Amino acid sequence: MIRKCLFPAAGYGTRFLPATKAMPKEMLPVLTKPLIQYGVEEALTAGLDTMAIVTGRGKRSIEDHFDISYELEHQIKGTSKEHYLTEIRDVITRCTFSYTRQVEMKGLGHAILSGQTLIGNEPFAVLLADDLCDNTCEQGSVLSQMVKLYEKYQCSIVAIEEVPKEETFKYGVIAGDEIEEDIFQVTNMVEKPEPKDAPSNYAIIGRYILTPDIFDIIENTEPGRGGEIQITDALLTQAKQGKVIAYKFKGQRFDCGSVEGFVRATNYFYNK
């Protein structure tokens, strides 16, 4: 049973400068909630209640957000504004939060490895908060769909979606054999390939379920594209052993790591 969800949240968010100069990109609000709260709420829908967050310098506001603000609570208690805190109170009550720091920015694989002390020796989910998903579709949230798959396959899982061929350079891209509808046995994975070199147009988005042996694999993975330790390269080692599946998830996803995707997400959730 999967209990823990790891949130890599140490990046600089340079595409949103100067807004992210003093504020973590994970705290950028879509309407009235920061991105990372949407992520934690998605993890809760999948039955995960232990949140492990890998932060860095200047990210203290994430910890403060998932804590009680006694001064604020006292100030608005009994007023018409008190209901604004209902959702975050519920999250704080239902979850356990733990934190560690990624001292150097060495890629997503390294960020996940930095969270090993919080995860231990058990399967876990990974959620990138700037990939915002609408969790109201009939099949449930993306993570809840993946947890159900894990119960069946008991191996690492990556969430994928089809992207225009010319955009493969932005993503990790998989190749695989379809073993069930929308479920692929992964045979190859390439990090940010040029369109002419991409094995498909199935791009990995920021939802993973990983088995604990991934930590040893990451430790023995050489830096790849950009000199960073890529989780795609580590997962390829598992894939060669037949231990990775890719799932074309049901639902709507927004790339809130880009200004355009962030605006689209804001308009989408406002209209809902």
CORVEN-V137432 format. One record per residue. N is the residue number from 0. RES is the residue in one letter. PHI is phi in whole degrees, -180 to 180 (999 if undefined). OMEGA is omega in degrees with one decimal (999 if undefined). Layout:
n=N res=RES phi=PHI omega=OMEGA
n=N res=RES phi=PHI omega=OMEGA
This chain:
n=0 res=M phi=999 omega=-179.2
n=1 res=I phi=-89 omega=-177.8
n=2 res=R phi=-115 omega=-167.5
n=3 res=K phi=-112 omega=176.2
n=4 res=C phi=-127 omega=-178.8
n=5 res=L phi=-98 omega=178.8
n=6 res=F phi=-115 omega=171.7
n=7 res=P phi=-71 omega=-173.1
n=8 res=A phi=-140 omega=-177.2
n=9 res=A phi=-107 omega=-175.4
n=10 res=G phi=-68 omega=-175.2
n=11 res=Y phi=-85 omega=-178.8
n=12 res=G phi=64 omega=-172.6
n=13 res=T phi=-64 omega=-179.4
n=14 res=R phi=-69 omega=-179.8
n=15 res=F phi=-112 omega=175.3
n=16 res=L phi=-64 omega=4.6
n=17 res=P phi=-86 omega=-176.8
n=18 res=A phi=-59 omega=-175.7
n=19 res=T phi=-95 omega=178.1
n=20 res=K phi=-63 omega=-179.1
n=21 res=A phi=-123 omega=-178.6
n=22 res=M phi=-127 omega=178.1
n=23 res=P phi=-60 omega=178.6
n=24 res=K phi=-62 omega=179.2
n=25 res=E phi=-67 omega=179.0
n=26 res=M phi=-97 omega=175.2
n=27 res=L phi=-62 omega=-175.6
n=28 res=P phi=-88 omega=163.9
n=29 res=V phi=-101 omega=-166.1
n=30 res=L phi=60 omega=-172.8
n=31 res=T phi=-109 omega=-179.1
n=32 res=K phi=-125 omega=176.0
n=33 res=P phi=-71 omega=-177.9
n=34 res=L phi=-53 omega=-174.3
n=35 res=I phi=-68 omega=176.1
n=36 res=Q phi=-69 omega=174.0
n=37 res=Y phi=-57 omega=-179.8
n=38 res=G phi=-65 omega=179.0
n=39 res=V phi=-63 omega=178.4
n=40 res=E phi=-64 omega=176.4
n=41 res=E phi=-64 omega=178.2
n=42 res=A phi=-60 omega=178.8
n=43 res=L phi=-62 omega=179.4
n=44 res=T phi=-64 omega=-179.6
n=45 res=A phi=-93 omega=178.7
n=46 res=G phi=86 omega=178.9
n=47 res=L phi=-93 omega=-176.5
n=48 res=D phi=-127 omega=178.9
n=49 res=T phi=-118 omega=-174.4
n=50 res=M phi=-103 omega=179.5
n=51 res=A phi=-110 omega=-171.5
n=52 res=I phi=-117 omega=177.8
n=53 res=V phi=-96 omega=-175.3
n=54 res=T phi=-113 omega=177.2
n=55 res=G phi=-150 omega=179.5
n=56 res=R phi=-61 omega=177.4
n=57 res=G phi=80 omega=-175.9
n=58 res=K phi=-111 omega=-174.2
n=59 res=R phi=-60 omega=-177.2
n=60 res=S phi=-65 omega=176.4
n=61 res=I phi=-64 omega=178.1
n=62 res=E phi=-63 omega=-179.8
n=63 res=D phi=-64 omega=-178.3
n=64 res=H phi=-64 omega=-178.7
n=65 res=F phi=-94 omega=177.2
n=66 res=D phi=-140 omega=179.1
n=67 res=I phi=-81 omega=173.4
n=68 res=S phi=-102 omega=-173.1
n=69 res=Y phi=-63 omega=-179.6
n=70 res=E phi=-64 omega=179.7
n=71 res=L phi=-65 omega=179.1
n=72 res=E phi=-58 omega=-179.7
n=73 res=H phi=-65 omega=-175.3
n=74 res=Q phi=-65 omega=-174.0
n=75 res=I phi=-105 omega=-179.8
n=76 res=K phi=-58 omega=177.5
n=77 res=G phi=82 omega=179.6
n=78 res=T phi=-102 omega=179.5
n=79 res=S phi=-71 omega=-178.9
n=80 res=K phi=-93 omega=-173.8
n=81 res=E phi=-61 omega=-176.1
n=82 res=H phi=-67 omega=179.9
n=83 res=Y phi=-64 omega=-178.2
n=84 res=L phi=-96 omega=-174.9
n=85 res=T phi=-59 omega=-176.2
n=86 res=E phi=-64 omega=-176.8
n=87 res=I phi=-71 omega=174.4
n=88 res=R phi=-60 omega=-179.5
n=89 res=D phi=-61 omega=179.1
n=90 res=V phi=-62 omega=-178.9
n=91 res=I phi=-61 omega=-178.3
n=92 res=T phi=-69 omega=-172.3
n=93 res=R phi=-89 omega=-172.8
n=94 res=C phi=-118 omega=165.4
n=95 res=T phi=-112 omega=-178.8
n=96 res=F phi=-115 omega=172.5
n=97 res=S phi=-136 omega=-171.6
n=98 res=Y phi=-136 omega=168.9
n=99 res=T phi=-146 omega=-177.1
n=100 res=R phi=-112 omega=168.2
n=101 res=Q phi=-90 omega=-171.4
n=102 res=V phi=-70 omega=178.1
n=103 res=E phi=-124 omega=179.4
n=104 res=M phi=-85 omega=-175.9
n=105 res=K phi=-120 omega=176.8
n=106 res=G phi=104 omega=-177.0
n=107 res=L phi=-64 omega=177.9
n=108 res=G phi=-59 omega=178.9
n=109 res=H phi=-66 omega=177.6
n=110 res=A phi=-62 omega=178.9
n=111 res=I phi=-66 omega=177.4
n=112 res=L phi=-62 omega=178.6
n=113 res=S phi=-63 omega=-179.3
n=114 res=G phi=-88 omega=-175.9
n=115 res=Q phi=-58 omega=-178.5
n=116 res=T phi=-63 omega=179.0
n=117 res=L phi=-87 omega=-174.6
n=118 res=I phi=-93 omega=-176.3
n=119 res=G phi=78 omega=-174.0
n=120 res=N phi=-103 omega=178.9
n=121 res=E phi=-153 omega=177.0
n=122 res=P phi=-64 omega=-175.4
n=123 res=F phi=-154 omega=175.4
n=124 res=A phi=-98 omega=171.5
n=125 res=V phi=-126 omega=-178.7
n=126 res=L phi=-131 omega=174.5
n=127 res=L phi=-93 omega=-169.8
n=128 res=A phi=-65 omega=-178.5
n=129 res=D phi=-81 omega=164.2
n=130 res=D phi=-95 omega=-175.0
n=131 res=L phi=-91 omega=-178.9
n=132 res=C phi=-117 omega=173.3
n=133 res=D phi=-81 omega=-172.6
n=134 res=N phi=-100 omega=-175.8
n=135 res=T phi=-105 omega=-179.2
n=136 res=C phi=-74 omega=-173.6
n=137 res=E phi=-58 omega=-177.3
n=138 res=Q phi=-82 omega=-179.4
n=139 res=G phi=93 omega=-178.2
n=140 res=S phi=-67 omega=179.4
n=141 res=V phi=-59 omega=-179.2
n=142 res=L phi=-65 omega=179.1
n=143 res=S phi=-67 omega=174.7
n=144 res=Q phi=-62 omega=-177.5
n=145 res=M phi=-73 omega=177.4
n=146 res=V phi=-63 omega=177.2
n=147 res=K phi=-63 omega=177.3
n=148 res=L phi=-65 omega=-179.9
n=149 res=Y phi=-62 omega=179.4
n=150 res=E phi=-59 omega=-179.8
n=151 res=K phi=-87 omega=-169.9
n=152 res=Y phi=-98 omega=176.1
n=153 res=Q phi=54 omega=177.3
n=154 res=C phi=-147 omega=179.0
n=155 res=S phi=-67 omega=-177.2
n=156 res=I phi=-134 omega=172.3
n=157 res=V phi=-119 omega=175.6
n=158 res=A phi=-87 omega=-178.6
n=159 res=I phi=-131 omega=169.8
n=160 res=E phi=-146 omega=177.7
n=161 res=E phi=-77 omega=176.9
n=162 res=V phi=-126 omega=174.6
n=163 res=P phi=-56 omega=-176.4
n=164 res=K phi=-54 omega=-176.7
n=165 res=E phi=-72 omega=-179.6
n=166 res=E phi=-106 omega=-178.1
n=167 res=T phi=-63 omega=-178.2
n=168 res=F phi=-67 omega=179.8
n=169 res=K phi=-91 omega=-166.8
n=170 res=Y phi=-132 omega=158.4
n=171 res=G phi=-77 omega=-174.2
n=172 res=V phi=-125 omega=-176.8
n=173 res=I phi=-110 omega=163.3
n=174 res=A phi=-126 omega=-178.4
n=175 res=G phi=-173 omega=179.3
n=176 res=D phi=-106 omega=-178.9
n=177 res=E phi=-73 omega=-178.4
n=178 res=I phi=-104 omega=169.7
n=179 res=E phi=-145 omega=178.8
n=180 res=E phi=-58 omega=177.7
n=181 res=D phi=69 omega=178.1
n=182 res=I phi=-124 omega=-173.9
n=183 res=F phi=-123 omega=167.8
n=184 res=Q phi=-80 omega=-173.4
n=185 res=V phi=-75 omega=177.6
n=186 res=T phi=-112 omega=179.8
n=187 res=N phi=-155 omega=177.1
n=188 res=M phi=-144 omega=180.0
n=189 res=V phi=-131 omega=-179.8
n=190 res=E phi=-87 omega=174.2
n=191 res=K phi=48 omega=179.8
n=192 res=P phi=-76 omega=169.4
n=193 res=E phi=-64 omega=-176.4
n=194 res=P phi=-49 omega=-178.4
n=195 res=K phi=-70 omega=-178.1
n=196 res=D phi=-104 omega=-175.3
n=197 res=A phi=-70 omega=179.9
n=198 res=P phi=-74 omega=177.1
n=199 res=S phi=-168 omega=171.2
n=200 res=N phi=-114 omega=175.6
n=201 res=Y phi=-90 omega=-174.7
n=202 res=A phi=-99 omega=176.7
n=203 res=I phi=-81 omega=175.6
n=204 res=I phi=-107 omega=-168.8
n=205 res=G phi=-79 omega=173.6
n=206 res=R phi=-138 omega=-179.1
n=207 res=Y phi=-138 omega=160.8
n=208 res=I phi=-122 omega=-172.9
n=209 res=L phi=-124 omega=173.5
n=210 res=T phi=-87 omega=-169.7
n=211 res=P phi=-66 omega=176.9
n=212 res=D phi=-65 omega=178.8
n=213 res=I phi=-62 omega=-178.5
n=214 res=F phi=-64 omega=178.0
n=215 res=D phi=-63 omega=180.0
n=216 res=I phi=-65 omega=179.1
n=217 res=I phi=-62 omega=-179.7
n=218 res=E phi=-58 omega=-177.8
n=219 res=N phi=-103 omega=179.2
n=220 res=T phi=-97 omega=178.6
n=221 res=E phi=-73 omega=174.5
n=222 res=P phi=-55 omega=-178.0
n=223 res=G phi=-114 omega=-176.4
n=224 res=R phi=-56 omega=179.8
n=225 res=G phi=73 omega=-178.6
n=226 res=G phi=74 omega=-177.9
n=227 res=E phi=-105 omega=175.7
n=228 res=I phi=-86 omega=-172.0
n=229 res=Q phi=-95 omega=175.7
n=230 res=I phi=-65 omega=177.5
n=231 res=T phi=-60 omega=-179.8
n=232 res=D phi=-66 omega=178.8
n=233 res=A phi=-66 omega=179.3
n=234 res=L phi=-66 omega=177.9
n=235 res=L phi=-62 omega=176.3
n=236 res=T phi=-60 omega=176.2
n=237 res=Q phi=-66 omega=-177.2
n=238 res=A phi=-62 omega=179.0
n=239 res=K phi=-65 omega=176.4
n=240 res=Q phi=-98 omega=-179.9
n=241 res=G phi=73 omega=-172.5
n=242 res=K phi=-115 omega=177.4
n=243 res=V phi=-136 omega=170.9
n=244 res=I phi=-119 omega=177.4
n=245 res=A phi=-116 omega=-175.0
n=246 res=Y phi=-124 omega=175.0
n=247 res=K phi=-82 omega=-168.3
n=248 res=F phi=-72 omega=174.6
n=249 res=K phi=-98 omega=177.6
n=250 res=G phi=135 omega=-176.4
n=251 res=Q phi=-109 omega=-178.9
n=252 res=R phi=-125 omega=-179.8
n=253 res=F phi=-124 omega=176.4
n=254 res=D phi=-85 omega=-178.4
n=255 res=C phi=-84 omega=169.7
n=256 res=G phi=-81 omega=175.7
n=257 res=S phi=-114 omega=-179.7
n=258 res=V phi=-62 omega=-179.3
n=259 res=E phi=-61 omega=179.3
n=260 res=G phi=-65 omega=179.2
n=261 res=F phi=-64 omega=178.5
n=262 res=V phi=-66 omega=178.5
n=263 res=R phi=-61 omega=-180.0
n=264 res=A phi=-64 omega=-179.7
n=265 res=T phi=-60 omega=179.1
n=266 res=N phi=-65 omega=-178.9
n=267 res=Y phi=-62 omega=-176.8
n=268 res=F phi=-73 omega=175.6
n=269 res=Y phi=-65 omega=-179.1
n=270 res=N phi=-67 omega=175.2
n=271 res=K phi=-71 omega=999
